[in-house]
Amino acid sequence: MAEDVNTSLLGLLPEIILLCTAAVVLLMGLARRDVLRRLTQWTAVIGVIVAFVAAYSNDVQSHTTALGTFLTLLTCGIGLLLLFSAWEMPFAMDPAHTDRHYRGEFFAMLLCSLAGVSMMAKVNNLIWLFLALELVSIPTYIVVATGRGQSEAQEAGIKYFFLGALSAAIYLFGFSYLYGFSGSTQFSAITAVFQSDISRHQLPWMAILGLLLVLLGISYKIAAVPLHFYAADVYQGAATPVTAFLSFAPKAAGFVAIILLLGLTGWHFSSGPDVTIPALLTVMAVLTMTIGNVLALLQRNIKRMFAYSSIAHSGYILAALVAGPALVAGGGWAHDGVAAALFYLAAYSLMTVGAFAALIYMQGKADGAEDIDDIAGISSEHPMTAACMAICLLSLIGMPGTIGFLGKLFIVQADLSTGHWILAVFVVVNAAIAAAYYLRIIAAMYVREPWTPSHVRTTLAPRFAAALCAAMVIGFGLAPSRLLSDIRHAADYMAGSSGTVRLTVFKGRAKITSHFPTGSFGRGRRSSLLTDPLAGYARRSRLAGDQNSCVVKHEFIFARPLKKDTAWSTARLLPPSPVLERNPAVVALRMSARLIVR
Amino acid sequence: MLPGLSIMQSVALIPLFPLLAALIITLSGARVLKSRSWMPAVIGVAISAVLALSLLVMFQRRNLVGVQHLTIYHWISSGGFSIPIGIYVDPLTSLFLAFVTFVSTLIFIYSCGYMQGDYGYFRFFAYMSLFVFFMCTLVLADNFVLLYLGWEGVGLASYLLVGYYYTRPAAREAAKKAFIVNRIGDTCLAIAIFIIYLVFHTETFSRIFQSNDLKNVGFLAAHHGTLIWIALLLMFGAFAKSAQFPLHVWLPDAMEGPTPVSALIHAATMVTAGVYLIARCMPLFTLAMPVLHLVGLVGCFTAFMAATIAMCQYDMKRIWAYSTVSQLGYMFMALGVASGTAAVFHVFTHAFFKALLFLSTGSVMHAMGGELDIRKMSGIRKVMPITAGCLLIGALALAGFPGFSGFFSKDEILSAAMNASWTWGPLLSVVGLLTALITAYYTFRVFFRVFMGNLVLPATAGMHEPSAFVLPESAHHEVASGHASPGHADHQADAHKPTDGSAAMWMPLIILACGAALVGYLGVFGGANGGGWIQSFLSPVHLLNGIAPPVVITPGTHIPVQAVSTVRVAPALLMGVSSVLVLLGVLVAAYFHWANRRAADAVGAALAPVVKFLENKWYIDELYNYGLVQPLWLLGQALSIFDRFVVDGVVFVIGFFPQFTGYVLKPTQSGRLRYYGIGMIAGVAVVILGVLYLLR
């Protein structure tokens, strides 16, 4: 362990920077001189930017996983936007506040929480995981309670804290079972135990119980059913910038935690007794997205509506996770549920922060307008901000051309290609339901006449954040390739191990047998493996599973009868490279093509 | 072409300049640019035109050869499915780009004068620039998805521009009609694109058209039916956009838009997108010969029908609209006999002379205060000589008068049809000749009625057409105060004498008139081997003239191959016959509408039933109304009743359920935190106990 310290510390450089900045910001907020206090936000912004740059550097990247780098970059990027949205929290507006300590405290807490999110993907131990989760959560309890000088906020903070503590108890309880089952808190040790148990084709109930408790406990962080109750009250009670923060930080942390924990099991889903986990995830996904959307339909308070919509979006991401990771590293989008989940997480963060930033600007006062009527007709007065809001909302609906469309597309693709078509149907139907309440906001902004004169402040920061989000929502929607390759890289961390591909040619038909040692991933994955136009057009594929492995058999009928009747070849799958086609069936097809030519 | 960029990169910028202009105008038109809104639009489209023309020159000088690709980036790439944003440039693309941007530039300049002082001046130029962007995208696309984007985009721009005078109910109705009728075609096109992906596993043109599958007998035999469906669906898509029977009904109504819109979108460019689509997909159509023949037959019928309708209309723009439908019919006739070159040639000449006719008509409309009824004016060449001269040239070209552009391109089509290997080709040609006679008649009917004879001006003469735009009350105020558009109020106040309009209006007319008179010669001279320039220019385009790939035909497969054309009638003889017919048409028109107008009324009275039939446009709108609209309306009513009583009832019950639940659960909300905690624990407990029960 000792030799690890230096390397792990270098890998944690961005988090260290964030925490140091938090300390500095805390002190600056307390400074006697007003000038210094005014620099608080700027210091926070600079800290986040430095952390971003640090995470980008090669030295740091080489000491952490791709998933870790991706999450840190996402956290710093979204964190920056959140800082801009929270630029003028109530302290600046409310003369009752002495402006002395709140400001520093608030931004320091935000930075601590961001550090926790950023650390999330770098943990390799259950204890670390717990610490990171709490590092995300505890500061949010504080900012919810203190971010707004109203009793509602304090009520929300108390609720959030107590229920959060309850959920922490639940997943900590689950950790104890995992420890009891594996005898270690180290991820690698737990994985090894899981692997050996998988090979014996059964898991002890203790492991299953532990996983269930952990998943349920963490579903509080992502506001998934059945631990979603708090969301509406807390979102509504908190100051709007804090609400925006809540819709990003705990959610990102929670989902990465779930990905890591499912990764412990090697994503062994479909066979054996551990079918419970995917079944639970499926039920949770369906309930979460449906309940979230249906309840959001009934709301007139925008923040409450966003709370329920945030629940619904968690459901979509859960639906992606059910599909599991790619079979082989670098697999296409169609198979990769983890990549789809990560992409959707990034997309959702952008869209929702953009919408909140626009809302913050429109509210005028941080605890001003919250009802949908209050922003009626605002487009005539603030066309640009209304347009940013509309773009983000359209993206939340999933309009083509925006990042939200791609996010939903990848989720649906992943589910369909792994045979979870029920989930795909639910995602699509729910997207349609969601359109109703998002469009209601757009209609209110553009079609209706204003009810009340708005008192909009002159501060530009939230407006800047909203414009930036809207630009990225469109930009990444139209040119996502860079983001996609980063995310795919991050998700490859979870991808299955290599397998073998065997090609047999017999009586003019080529049979390709792909053999994967890592267990199976549901009945699906057949259609999508075979999308190479080079292949023959009539084809049949079959999937057979045995105890330890998954065998995918494809049969091709080629336009021309093959000359050689029995030729076969076995190839070990090569590591992903841009030159080779990425998926095993395509590799096999290339081989078959070569055979035909010969 | 541009410094620092490769040729293809510069080509990729062609659509972007108009897009940039549209963005600039949208963002700053209302408050900053105001009456200067034309500037970005004209500059943007002019740069595009220069680039497009230089591209044409590159192909001509053989600096570029064959098909060029540039993939700009991959929008979506997922497994085997990917949608690249890329451009596909060959001589066909380059020719379309060149005339689209060139004619657009002239029409934009014309619009500066024509639309001056109009409420929403900036909106007009923003929409027009958007249109040019989408049209260039459509033409440049290297895959069907991107083409579809352009296709929908031009439809959107057309909708916005037809409904430009949105305070006029007729304009709103026309915009909706255009949009809805196009929906039919767009749906067909979308389905065709889906099927194409299923069959070819790609959407990229080059990979489809040059794939080995299309030369593979086994593949063709297996997919023969599917290919027919693809071609059929593509055909319907093209028919809707290019206003062919029975989907032509939207185009005449679309004349509610401002006249430059009619000239640009509904005559010169957008409506030829259907021709472009079929010409581009000729490799697929040659594998579905029955569909191609259907294209020819429908085109021929449409050409004839629309020409007869045009004989008995009185609104100048409507006459030109029907004439557009008719000329588009000619183009599809050419495609039907697998002569893509003739079709594209006619698109090219038609763009010039029809834009010229519309813009001249616009000048008349401008001078006559929006009046277009040919019965209400006469002899106006005396007050607007330039317009009269330009319109005459346009009319000569449209009528196919020997020596003018329409003559050469129409003749190319007729001789291609006459000499096609298809048995019914000559029939198309004969109907085409008859249509040419009718065309000459109705074209010169307008000219002689309006421009010759004694000077008669309508009461509204001298007022400006855009003033017909009924403004909302507040906007009126704005205009009157001179805030939005200075000069508009002046137009209203002192009506002046009708004239040719400003230089911005008559200069483009003259340039277009030169084009309309001369571009036809490109089809006769300047090419290799003594042929026309256009034929040799387009010859590298893959399968444009439908010579099917060298397939080995085995018994049992039904793959028709276009045999070598036989010469039935010498082109020179055909030219002679068509010249005589055109002259005849002009003379008849001259007699009835210039020399002896009373005779026309007498003949009209004698043939009253026929005239009534034609005036009512073959009762096709009525047919739609009773055959389609009314039944659908009834169905809609029935569904609405179902909706109100059954669906709403269910929704009410469902909507009541959460409220009811809430009401029942209300007591539990009193001490909320406690109950939330209990809810969470209960949820966890249910799951855990359930799983333990199952695993027991």
Interface residues (C-beta under 8 A of the other chain):
Chain A: I158 K159 F162 L163 L166 S167 I170 W205 I208 L209 L212 L213 L216 G217 Y220 V225 P226 L227 F229 Y230 D233 P273 T276 L280 V294 L295 L298 G332 W333 A334 H335 L406 L409 F410 Q413 S417 L478 A479 P480 S481 L484 S528 T531 D532 P533 Y537 A559 R560 N583 V586
Chain B: Y73 H74 W75 I76 S77 S78 G79 G80 F81 F200 H201 T202 R207 N216 G218 F219 A222 P658 R672 L673 Y676 G677 G679 M680 I681 A682 G683 V684 V686 V687 I688 V691 L692 L694 L695
